[in-house]
């Protein structure tokens, strides 16, 4: 039951993150909340291109966890799925580290606790 809740939480969290990056791509002034808070307001083209890639990556990860809930059919056999889950624990750990050591207070407030919760949920799913 806890793993189902964790998978559902991760679907929501990664989908919300994907939408955040889509907003950046479309020109939302979210520079202070992303990429280390290096830019205020609307981000330049390079960061927006990176957000296109991030949008698709986050949507794919949300889809992976949606398959964990049983709503979608898993694309991977069980052994590879287990490896993917552990890889996503590593991805979540890196995201938690980067978002909690950033110099941007606004980015840390928005993503610090969220990424730690995502790491813990990913760990529960992988176990």
KELOGU-880102 format. One line per 5 residues: number of its first residue (from 1); their letters; for each residue x, y, z of C-alpha. Coordinates in Angstrom, 3 decimals. Layout:
BEGIN
NUM	a	X,Y,Z  ... .
***
This chain:
BEGIN
1	xxxxx	0.000,0.000,0.000  2.815,2.407,0.845  4.491,1.707,-2.496  1.216,2.453,-4.341  0.890,5.762,-2.496 .
6	xxxxx	4.543,6.557,-3.215  4.107,5.765,-6.914  1.018,7.984,-7.060  2.857,10.803,-5.315  5.736,10.491,-7.785 .
11	xxxxx	3.341,10.596,-10.750  1.917,13.843,-9.394  5.326,15.316,-8.503  7.024,14.514,-11.809  3.996,15.641,-13.821 .
16	xxxxx	3.932,18.923,-11.882  7.666,19.325,-12.533  7.076,18.676,-16.234  4.414,21.405,-16.258  6.821,23.762,-14.458 .
21	xxxxx	9.351,23.241,-17.253  6.671,23.694,-19.898  5.826,27.037,-18.296  9.503,28.033,-18.573  9.529,27.022,-22.242 .
26	xxxxx	6.468,29.174,-22.863  8.149,32.193,-21.272  6.929,32.241,-17.671  9.182,34.407,-15.459  10.447,31.575,-13.269 .
31	xxxxx	14.192,32.122,-13.509  14.600,32.638,-9.764  13.103,29.187,-9.119  15.191,27.141,-11.547  18.704,26.477,-12.782 .
36	xxxxx	20.327,27.809,-9.628  18.358,31.063,-9.720  21.003,32.544,-12.022  18.499,34.574,-14.023  15.534,36.590,-12.829 .
41	xxxxx	12.329,36.616,-14.815  12.056,35.029,-18.241  14.946,32.693,-18.985  17.147,33.009,-22.079  16.871,30.592,-24.992 .
46	xxxxx	19.513,28.121,-23.759  17.701,27.505,-20.491  14.381,27.258,-22.297  15.792,24.592,-24.632  17.030,22.701,-21.564 .
51	xxxxx	13.508,22.965,-20.160  12.103,21.347,-23.319  14.343,18.351,-22.631  13.427,18.426,-18.944  9.731,18.513,-19.804 .
56	xxxxx	9.973,15.312,-21.825  12.211,13.612,-19.251  9.877,14.442,-16.366  6.838,13.324,-18.364  8.567,10.018,-19.147 .
61	xxxxx	9.446,9.457,-15.490  5.844,10.253,-14.523  4.748,7.644,-17.076  7.116,5.087,-15.575  5.628,5.605,-12.134 .
66	xxxxx	2.122,5.556,-13.600  2.953,2.049,-14.822  4.053,1.198,-11.275  0.533,1.997,-10.090  -0.926,-0.429,-12.651 .
71	xxxxx	-2.769,2.246,-14.631  -0.392,1.870,-17.591  1.174,-1.334,-18.843  4.855,-1.517,-17.864  7.204,-1.401,-20.848 .
76	xxxxx	10.006,-3.208,-19.042  10.217,-6.771,-17.777  10.350,-7.062,-13.953  14.149,-7.268,-13.614  14.771,-4.247,-15.850 .
81	xxxxx	11.946,-2.395,-14.106  13.717,-2.947,-10.778  16.944,-1.547,-12.249  15.042,1.451,-13.638  13.520,2.086,-10.211 .
86	xxxxx	16.975,2.133,-8.617  18.240,4.404,-11.393  15.392,6.775,-10.619  16.381,6.699,-6.934  19.805,7.930,-8.054 .
91	xxxxx	18.182,10.591,-10.243  16.004,11.742,-7.333  19.033,11.793,-5.025  20.948,13.995,-7.459  17.940,16.323,-7.813 .
96	xxxxx	17.566,16.526,-4.021  21.250,17.291,-3.596  21.336,19.971,-6.298  18.149,21.660,-5.126  19.244,21.734,-1.502 .
101	xxxxx	22.746,23.136,-2.078  21.672,25.893,-4.478  22.480,29.470,-3.556  19.018,30.560,-4.669  16.808,30.816,-1.581 .
106	xxxxx	13.653,30.869,-3.700  14.631,27.739,-5.586  15.584,25.974,-2.357  12.262,26.898,-0.730  10.281,25.619,-3.715 .
111	xxxxx	12.224,22.462,-4.561  14.253,21.541,-1.450  11.607,19.699,0.545  9.801,18.504,-2.566  12.861,16.756,-3.958 .
116	xxxxx	13.602,15.104,-0.599  10.025,13.780,-0.507  10.462,12.539,-4.084  13.697,10.786,-3.093  12.037,9.040,-0.165 .
121	xxxxx	9.075,7.979,-2.319  11.399,6.673,-5.060  13.305,4.680,-2.444  10.056,3.136,-1.158  9.054,2.139,-4.702 .
126	xx	12.483,0.636,-5.414  12.488,-1.434,-2.243 .
***
